[in-house]
């Protein structure tokens, strides 16, 4: 699934401002909760760590590590 900055503006704002997002409880974390119903719940994702890839200060991609099952640090 490809996430759109138009559909999930809060998440992309956090990605732009952060070195990483480490969400133990991704479905309730304010940085990632806006795509709970469309993405996290259907795939059973509970925890995640997302790291923006930058080139010249611009985010050009995101490395996403997602964990389905029990919440995990």
C-alpha angles and dihedrals in degrees: 000000000000116000118217124216088219092056096041107028096157093055093049092047089055091047090053092049100041141066088220144341114232108182117182090182101030095175091060102029109111090225095058107017096094091077096044097110097041100039120002101048097043090052095040093239112165104163133026146171119205123187122190118228110220132196115187091344094307122114107238099168146349130236107215125197109187128183123204118199127032117011111273135189 
